[in-house]
Amino acid sequence: MAGMTAHPEPAAAPAAVAAVLEALGPLLGERLTTHKAVREQHGHDESWHSPALPDAVCFAQTADEVAAILRCCNAHGVPVLAYGVGTSIEGQVIAERGGLCVDLSRMDAIRAVRPDDMDATVEAGVTRTALNAHLRDTGLFFSVDPGADASLGGMASTRASGTNTVRYGTVRDNVLSLTAVMPDGTVVRTGGRARKSAAGYDLTHLLIGAEGTLGIITELTVRLHGLPEAVCAATVVFADVAGAVDAVIASIQHGLPMARIELLDELSMQAVNRHNGLAHAEKPTLFLEFHGSAAAVEAQVATMGELCREFGGSDFAWATRAEERSALWAARHAAAYASKQLRPGRDFHATDICVPISRLAEAIEAAQADVAELGLTAPLFGHVGDGNFHLVVVLDRHDPAEVAALDTLNARLISRALAVGGTCTGEHGIGVGKRDYLRDEHGAGVDVMRAIKQALDPNGIMNPGKLLPD
């Protein structure tokens, strides 16, 4: 990753690490390694945050192996980090305190698909595209699409969402139950496959979004959805961001069952055109998708067209064939990396806030004003159907003035989001990047979180330093 050359020394006690390696060697064999190249691969994610290497990496293949690993590390006080694909955005997999990284990518079995119940049970290393490829002939699909081909265990750990959230919900809404290994090696199965339950604490949703700080998710039972009879995607161009956002707000208030509503500002469209060799208008653009019966989709398209025109929308471009829709959404998903081409050789930092839909327009306008005032290059895009947007700040990490401007921008964005009842992160999670803002959002609730952490992980081995502020 460009500009990321610092590798902080591990903080785990060398003698404790050596004891763990000796104990786990016979169990894991060559799947336990201290090779520097492997450690470097597992010492960073897709985030802006500087890498930090684990002392060792192991590749688990079963929940029983994960349990043995955690029992050993807990006994010796060695930190443990779970690793899926490494697509997290806020440094969740960075080993700030060294320790053992448990790579779950080989736990990639699809255990069962139950079309009659519309659910599936998968191991944590299964990726969303692998699951959907497996489901291709069933008429079902897994809906959560964060853009990256993330593992389902990682998506659950960071409470991921994405472009389909406005209709199908986040990963929180689409996981029925989990199998997780707790810090002492106990294997816990949370929940069942029933669509509702009033039995005891909701451990499933306690572990979802915990970022590996309470245990390691090894298996998930997820909700599936029926493939719609008809799908239509579209782009709509606006003269300004305010008109596009007002059209989105109107569509939500009208109760339109949109599948996706994405906004790219003019700078994002410029970046997408360059990156993908496209010729879209370089103006604020809504990317839309409609699901349902043919008649329902036709009605939704007509209503959304009227709303968009009311707020200055024009240049409608419709895509109904699968390959056309795929090309359209591939361009949207590439927006973050396309943004780097605006300043070649620089790094990027992706922000992520979410606000109530009625406050979305003012939040976006204020964010763009901040970007202009601070002299930053920061395309804006996001899942505006649920009030979530991103700024991709492209900057030189070695320029103190640009880094200071980034810090100022982040602080302003989060402060304004919290002031209107929003959140400091709609989908990226906390990790190391936003842990200092968690108390601003939750107040004394952070102390309750810390008490839960202490009760379940008294030795503090699970992904230490993440999520909870020091």
TANORGI-V850140 format. One record per residue. RES is the residue in one small letter. PSI is psi as a letter, one per 40 degrees, with the letter a starting at -180 (none if undefined). Layout:
RES;PSI + RES;PSI
//
This chain:
m;h + a;h + g;e + m;g + t;e + a;h + h;g + p;i + e;i + p;i + a;e + a;i + a;h + p;d + a;d + a;d + v;d + a;d + a;d + v;d + l;d + e;d + a;d + l;e + g;d + p;d + l;d + l;d + g;b + e;e + r;e + l;h + t;i + t;e + h;h + k;d + a;d + v;d + r;d + e;d + q;d + h;e + g;e + h;i + d;a + e;e + s;i + w;d + h;i + s;i + p;i + a;h + l;i + p;i + d;d + a;i + v;h + c;i + f;h + a;i + q;e + t;i + a;d + d;d + e;d + v;d + a;d + a;d + i;d + l;d + r;d + c;d + c;d + n;d + a;d + h;e + g;f + v;h + p;i + v;h + l;h + a;i + y;h + g;c + v;e + g;f + t;e + s;i + i;e + e;f + g;f + q;d + v;e + i;h + a;g + e;d + r;f + g;a + g;a + l;h + c;h + v;h + d;h + l;e + s;d + r;e + m;g + d;f + a;h + i;h + r;d + a;i + v;h + r;g + p;d + d;d + d;e + m;f + d;i + a;i + t;h + v;i + e;i + a;d + g;e + v;h + t;i + r;d + t;d + a;d + l;d + n;d + a;d + h;d + l;e + r;d + d;e + t;e + g;e + l;i + f;i + f;h + s;d + v;h + d;g + p;e + g;c + a;i + d;g + a;i + s;i + l;d + g;d + g;d + m;d + a;d + s;d + t;e + r;f + a;i + s;b + g;a + t;d + n;e + t;d + v;d + r;d + y;e + g;i + t;a + v;d + r;d + d;e + n;e + v;h + l;d + s;i + l;i + t;h + a;i + v;h + m;i + p;d + d;e + g;e + t;h + v;h + v;h + r;h + t;h + g;a + g;a + r;e + a;i + r;e + k;i + s;i + a;f + a;g + g;a + y;i + d;g + l;d + t;d + h;e + l;d + l;d + i;h + g;e + a;e + e;f + g;e + t;e + l;d + g;i + i;h + i;h + t;e + e;i + l;i + t;h + v;i + r;h + l;i + h;i + g;h + l;h + p;i + e;d + a;i + v;h + c;h + a;i + a;i + t;i + v;h + v;i + f;i + a;d + d;i + v;d + a;d + g;d + a;d + v;d + d;d + a;d + v;d + i;d + a;d + s;d + i;d + q;d + h;e + g;f + l;h + p;g + m;i + a;d + r;h + i;h + e;i + l;h + l;h + d;a + e;d + l;d + s;d + m;d + q;d + a;d + v;d + n;d + r;d + h;d + n;e + g;f + l;i + a;f + h;i + a;h + e;g + k;i + p;h + t;h + l;h + f;h + l;i + e;h + f;h + h;i + g;a + s;i + a;d + a;d + a;d + v;d + e;d + a;d + q;d + v;d + a;d + t;d + m;d + g;d + e;d + l;d + c;d + r;d + e;d + f;f + g;e + g;i + s;a + d;f + f;h + a;h + w;i + a;h + t;d + r;i + a;d + e;d + e;d + r;d + s;d + a;d + l;d + w;d + a;d + a;d + r;d + h;d + a;e + a;d + a;d + y;d + a;d + s;d + k;d + q;e + l;d + r;g + p;i + g;e + r;i + d;i + f;i + h;h + a;h + t;i + d;h + i;i + c;h + v;i + p;i + i;d + s;e + r;e + l;d + a;d + e;d + a;d + i;d + e;d + a;d + a;d + q;d + a;d + d;d + v;d + a;d + e;d + l;e + g;f + l;i + t;h + a;g + p;i + l;h + f;i + g;i + h;g + v;e + g;d + d;f + g;e + n;h + f;i + h;i + l;h + v;h + v;h + v;h + l;i + d;h + r;e + h;e + d;h + p;d + a;d + e;d + v;d + a;d + a;d + l;d + d;d + t;d + l;d + n;d + a;d + r;d + l;d + i;d + s;d + r;d + a;d + l;d + a;d + v;e + g;e + g;a + t;i + c;e + t;h + g;d + e;e + h;d + g;a + i;d + g;b + v;d + g;d + k;e + r;d + d;e + y;e + l;d + r;d + d;d + e;d + h;e + g;b + a;e + g;d + v;d + d;d + v;d + m;d + r;d + a;d + i;d + k;d + q;d + a;d + l;d + d;g + p;d + n;e + g;f + i;e + m;h + n;f + p;i + g;e + k;i + l;c + l;h + p;i + d;none
//
